[in-house]
Amino acid sequence: MDLSKVLSITGKGGLFLLVSKGNNCFIVESLTDKKRFPAFSHDGVANLENISIFTEEEDVTLQSVFQSMYKKENGGKCTVSMNDNNALKAYFASVLPNYDRERVYVSNIKKVISWYNILVDHKLVDLEEAPKAEETAEKAE
């Protein structure tokens, strides 16, 4: 799974695919409606590859959480009720048992589940490890 080109933009629902980089912006495409538009760094653009979840020990990458969800759901979408906070917490504890319950809020859990479902719809979640930057550079040489 390679999340290096999948972006979240503050204030905009859904996920976006990085299409191109301009001088002072990114050209992104919505995964839900395929519309393209420019996104600027001040828009709060976050790369999913760089997001991690707080745990009681060290932080866990979002990719690892998605892979745990993928295993639990046998490659399907997550169907937990988004209106039941206790069910959301229990589900998240089943995929990441040691998540930090004080710093990971229900809104964060909802966002992770929503993102996971979007990625599954577009077949962007799998159990493969993303290639590390060093490995990619070595192959290019």
CYANA upper distance limits for C-alpha pairs under 8 A (distance plus 0.5 A):
  1 MET  CA     63 GLN  CA      8.01
  1 MET  CA    124 LEU  CA      7.03
  1 MET  CA    125 VAL  CA      6.17
  1 MET  CA    126 ASP  CA      5.91
  1 MET  CA    127 LEU  CA      7.14
  1 MET  CA    128 GLU  CA      5.89
  1 MET  CA    129 GLU  CA      6.36
  1 MET  CA    130 ALA  CA      5.67
  2 ASP  CA     49 GLU  CA      8.25
  2 ASP  CA    124 LEU  CA      8.15
  2 ASP  CA    129 GLU  CA      8.21
  2 ASP  CA    130 ALA  CA      5.45
  2 ASP  CA    131 PRO  CA      8.09
  3 LEU  CA     47 ASN  CA      8.00
  3 LEU  CA     48 LEU  CA      6.26
  3 LEU  CA     49 GLU  CA      5.49
  3 LEU  CA     63 GLN  CA      7.92
  3 LEU  CA    130 ALA  CA      8.25
  4 SER  CA     47 ASN  CA      7.00
  4 SER  CA     48 LEU  CA      7.31
  4 SER  CA     49 GLU  CA      5.75
  5 LYS  CA     17 LEU  CA      6.16
  5 LYS  CA     18 LEU  CA      5.55
  5 LYS  CA     47 ASN  CA      7.50
  5 LYS  CA     48 LEU  CA      8.48
  6 VAL  CA     15 LEU  CA      7.27
  6 VAL  CA     16 PHE  CA      6.20
  6 VAL  CA     17 LEU  CA      5.28
  6 VAL  CA     18 LEU  CA      6.77
  6 VAL  CA     47 ASN  CA      6.54
  6 VAL  CA     48 LEU  CA      6.40
  6 VAL  CA     49 GLU  CA      8.18
  7 LEU  CA     15 LEU  CA      6.31
  7 LEU  CA     16 PHE  CA      5.49
  7 LEU  CA     17 LEU  CA      6.55
  7 LEU  CA     18 LEU  CA      7.34
  7 LEU  CA     45 VAL  CA      7.06
  7 LEU  CA     46 ALA  CA      6.01
  7 LEU  CA     47 ASN  CA      5.07
  7 LEU  CA     48 LEU  CA      6.23
  8 SER  CA     12 LYS  CA      8.32
  8 SER  CA     14 GLY  CA      7.61
  8 SER  CA     15 LEU  CA      5.69
  8 SER  CA     16 PHE  CA      6.72
  8 SER  CA     45 VAL  CA      6.34
  8 SER  CA     46 ALA  CA      5.69
  8 SER  CA     47 ASN  CA      6.93
  8 SER  CA     48 LEU  CA      7.40
  9 ILE  CA     13 GLY  CA      8.13
  9 ILE  CA     15 LEU  CA      7.97
  9 ILE  CA     16 PHE  CA      8.25
  9 ILE  CA     43 ASP  CA      7.07
  9 ILE  CA     44 GLY  CA      6.03
  9 ILE  CA     45 VAL  CA      5.07
  9 ILE  CA     46 ALA  CA      6.81
 10 THR  CA     43 ASP  CA      6.86
 10 THR  CA     44 GLY  CA      5.53
 10 THR  CA     45 VAL  CA      7.06
 14 GLY  CA     30 SER  CA      7.83
 14 GLY  CA     31 LEU  CA      7.77
 14 GLY  CA     32 THR  CA      7.47
 14 GLY  CA    114 SER  CA      8.39
 14 GLY  CA    115 TRP  CA      7.45
 14 GLY  CA    118 ILE  CA      7.98
 15 LEU  CA     30 SER  CA      6.66
 15 LEU  CA     31 LEU  CA      6.35
 15 LEU  CA     32 THR  CA      8.08
 15 LEU  CA    115 TRP  CA      7.44
 15 LEU  CA    118 ILE  CA      7.96
 16 PHE  CA     28 VAL  CA      6.38
 16 PHE  CA     29 GLU  CA      5.78
 16 PHE  CA     30 SER  CA      4.94
 16 PHE  CA     31 LEU  CA      5.93
 17 LEU  CA     28 VAL  CA      5.93
 17 LEU  CA     29 GLU  CA      5.62
 17 LEU  CA     30 SER  CA      6.89
 17 LEU  CA     31 LEU  CA      7.10
 18 LEU  CA     26 PHE  CA      7.44
 18 LEU  CA     27 ILE  CA      6.77
 18 LEU  CA     28 VAL  CA      5.18
 18 LEU  CA     29 GLU  CA      7.11
 19 VAL  CA     26 PHE  CA      8.06
 19 VAL  CA     27 ILE  CA      5.95
 19 VAL  CA     28 VAL  CA      5.77
 19 VAL  CA     29 GLU  CA      7.11
 20 SER  CA     26 PHE  CA      6.43
 20 SER  CA     27 ILE  CA      5.51
 20 SER  CA     28 VAL  CA      7.57
 21 LYS  CA     25 CYS  CA      6.68
 21 LYS  CA     26 PHE  CA      4.97
 21 LYS  CA     27 ILE  CA      6.47
 22 GLY  CA     26 PHE  CA      6.14
 22 GLY  CA     27 ILE  CA      7.54
 24 ASN  CA     40 PHE  CA      7.24
 24 ASN  CA     41 SER  CA      8.38
 25 CYS  CA     38 PRO  CA      6.61
 25 CYS  CA     39 ALA  CA      6.02
 25 CYS  CA     40 PHE  CA      5.04
 25 CYS  CA     41 SER  CA      7.23
 26 PHE  CA     38 PRO  CA      6.04
 26 PHE  CA     39 ALA  CA      5.60
 26 PHE  CA     40 PHE  CA      6.76
 27 ILE  CA     36 ARG  CA      7.25
 27 ILE  CA     37 PHE  CA      6.20
 27 ILE  CA     38 PRO  CA      5.04
 27 ILE  CA     39 ALA  CA      6.70
 28 VAL  CA     36 ARG  CA      5.98
 28 VAL  CA     37 PHE  CA      6.20
 28 VAL  CA     38 PRO  CA      6.69
 28 VAL  CA     39 ALA  CA      7.22
 29 GLU  CA     34 LYS  CA      6.00
 29 GLU  CA     35 LYS  CA      5.93
 29 GLU  CA     36 ARG  CA      4.78
 29 GLU  CA     37 PHE  CA      7.17
 30 SER  CA     34 LYS  CA      5.29
 30 SER  CA     35 LYS  CA      5.97
 30 SER  CA     36 ARG  CA      7.01
 31 LEU  CA    118 ILE  CA      8.13
 31 LEU  CA    122 HIS  CA      8.16
 32 THR  CA    118 ILE  CA      8.24
 39 ALA  CA     43 ASP  CA      7.00
 39 ALA  CA     45 VAL  CA      7.92
 40 PHE  CA     44 GLY  CA      8.25
 40 PHE  CA     45 VAL  CA      7.84
 41 SER  CA     45 VAL  CA      6.37
 46 ALA  CA     50 ASN  CA      7.98
 46 ALA  CA     51 ILE  CA      8.23
 47 ASN  CA     51 ILE  CA      7.49
 48 LEU  CA     62 LEU  CA      7.47
 49 GLU  CA     61 THR  CA      8.04
 49 GLU  CA     62 LEU  CA      7.51
 49 GLU  CA     63 GLN  CA      7.47
 50 ASN  CA     61 THR  CA      8.03
 50 ASN  CA     62 LEU  CA      8.45
 51 ILE  CA     61 THR  CA      6.75
 51 ILE  CA     62 LEU  CA      6.29
 52 SER  CA     59 ASP  CA      6.43
 52 SER  CA     60 VAL  CA      5.76
 52 SER  CA     61 THR  CA      4.66
 52 SER  CA     62 LEU  CA      5.55
 53 ILE  CA     59 ASP  CA      5.94
 53 ILE  CA     60 VAL  CA      5.71
 53 ILE  CA     61 THR  CA      6.74
 53 ILE  CA     62 LEU  CA      6.99
 53 ILE  CA     99 TYR  CA      7.77
 53 ILE  CA    104 VAL  CA      7.94
 54 PHE  CA     58 GLU  CA      7.59
 54 PHE  CA     59 ASP  CA      5.25
 54 PHE  CA     60 VAL  CA      7.17
 54 PHE  CA     99 TYR  CA      6.45
 54 PHE  CA    100 ASP  CA      6.00
 54 PHE  CA    103 ARG  CA      7.29
 54 PHE  CA    104 VAL  CA      7.16
 55 THR  CA     59 ASP  CA      5.89
 55 THR  CA     60 VAL  CA      7.44
 55 THR  CA     98 ASN  CA      5.98
 55 THR  CA     99 TYR  CA      4.45
 55 THR  CA    100 ASP  CA      4.94
 56 GLU  CA     98 ASN  CA      6.22
 56 GLU  CA     99 TYR  CA      6.58
 56 GLU  CA    100 ASP  CA      5.83
 57 GLU  CA     98 ASN  CA      8.26
 60 VAL  CA     64 SER  CA      7.15
 60 VAL  CA     65 VAL  CA      7.79
 61 THR  CA     65 VAL  CA      7.15
 62 LEU  CA     66 PHE  CA      6.64
 63 GLN  CA     67 GLN  CA      6.66
 64 SER  CA     68 SER  CA      6.73
 65 VAL  CA     69 MET  CA      6.73
 65 VAL  CA     95 VAL  CA      7.38
 65 VAL  CA     96 LEU  CA      7.35
 66 PHE  CA     70 TYR  CA      6.53
 66 PHE  CA    116 TYR  CA      6.79
 66 PHE  CA    125 VAL  CA      7.65
 67 GLN  CA     71 LYS  CA      6.71
 67 GLN  CA    125 VAL  CA      7.72
 67 GLN  CA    126 ASP  CA      7.14
 67 GLN  CA    127 LEU  CA      6.21
 68 SER  CA     72 LYS  CA      6.69
 68 SER  CA     95 VAL  CA      6.02
 68 SER  CA     96 LEU  CA      8.12
 69 MET  CA     73 GLU  CA      6.48
 69 MET  CA     78 CYS  CA      8.17
 69 MET  CA     95 VAL  CA      6.46
 69 MET  CA    116 TYR  CA      8.47
 70 TYR  CA     74 ASN  CA      6.29
 70 TYR  CA     75 GLY  CA      5.32
 70 TYR  CA     76 GLY  CA      7.30
 70 TYR  CA    125 VAL  CA      7.75
 70 TYR  CA    126 ASP  CA      7.60
 70 TYR  CA    127 LEU  CA      8.12
 71 LYS  CA     75 GLY  CA      6.88
 72 LYS  CA     95 VAL  CA      7.78
 73 GLU  CA     77 LYS  CA      7.02
 73 GLU  CA     78 CYS  CA      6.94
 75 GLY  CA    120 VAL  CA      8.04
 75 GLY  CA    126 ASP  CA      8.18
 76 GLY  CA    120 VAL  CA      7.37
 77 LYS  CA    116 TYR  CA      8.05
 77 LYS  CA    117 ASN  CA      5.81
 77 LYS  CA    120 VAL  CA      6.85
 77 LYS  CA    121 ASP  CA      8.27
 78 CYS  CA    113 ILE  CA      7.34
 78 CYS  CA    116 TYR  CA      8.21
 78 CYS  CA    117 ASN  CA      6.91
 80 VAL  CA     87 ALA  CA      7.40
 80 VAL  CA     88 LEU  CA      7.17
 80 VAL  CA     91 TYR  CA      7.84
 81 SER  CA     87 ALA  CA      7.45
 81 SER  CA     88 LEU  CA      7.59
 82 MET  CA     88 LEU  CA      7.29
 82 MET  CA    110 LYS  CA      7.12
 84 ASP  CA     88 LEU  CA      6.79
 85 ASN  CA     89 LYS  CA      6.72
 85 ASN  CA    106 VAL  CA      7.06
 86 ASN  CA     90 ALA  CA      6.60
 87 ALA  CA     91 TYR  CA      6.49
 88 LEU  CA     92 PHE  CA      6.63
 88 LEU  CA    106 VAL  CA      7.64
 88 LEU  CA    109 ILE  CA      7.43
 88 LEU  CA    110 LYS  CA      7.97
 89 LYS  CA     93 ALA  CA      6.58
 89 LYS  CA    106 VAL  CA      7.51
 89 LYS  CA    109 ILE  CA      8.04
 90 ALA  CA     94 SER  CA      6.77
 91 TYR  CA     95 VAL  CA      7.17
 92 PHE  CA     96 LEU  CA      6.38
 92 PHE  CA     97 PRO  CA      7.87
 92 PHE  CA    109 ILE  CA      7.46
 93 ALA  CA     97 PRO  CA      4.80
 93 ALA  CA     98 ASN  CA      7.55
 93 ALA  CA     99 TYR  CA      7.37
 99 TYR  CA    104 VAL  CA      7.77
100 ASP  CA    104 VAL  CA      6.37
101 ARG  CA    105 TYR  CA      7.70
104 VAL  CA    108 ASN  CA      6.66
104 VAL  CA    109 ILE  CA      7.78
105 TYR  CA    109 ILE  CA      7.02
106 VAL  CA    110 LYS  CA      6.66
107 SER  CA    111 LYS  CA      6.73
108 ASN  CA    112 VAL  CA      6.74
109 ILE  CA    113 ILE  CA      6.68
110 LYS  CA    114 SER  CA      6.51
111 LYS  CA    115 TRP  CA      6.52
112 VAL  CA    116 TYR  CA      6.53
113 ILE  CA    117 ASN  CA      6.72
114 SER  CA    118 ILE  CA      6.86
115 TRP  CA    119 LEU  CA      6.67
116 TYR  CA    120 VAL  CA      6.63
116 TYR  CA    125 VAL  CA      8.27
117 ASN  CA    121 ASP  CA      6.65
118 ILE  CA    122 HIS  CA      6.96
119 LEU  CA    123 LYS  CA      6.53
119 LEU  CA    124 LEU  CA      5.49
119 LEU  CA    125 VAL  CA      6.39
120 VAL  CA    124 LEU  CA      6.44
120 VAL  CA    125 VAL  CA      6.16
131 PRO  CA    135 GLU  CA      6.70
131 PRO  CA    136 THR  CA      6.94
132 LYS  CA    136 THR  CA      6.87
133 ALA  CA    137 ALA  CA      6.71
134 GLU  CA    138 GLU  CA      6.66
135 GLU  CA    139 LYS  CA      6.81
136 THR  CA    140 ALA  CA      6.88
137 ALA  CA    141 GLU  CA      7.11
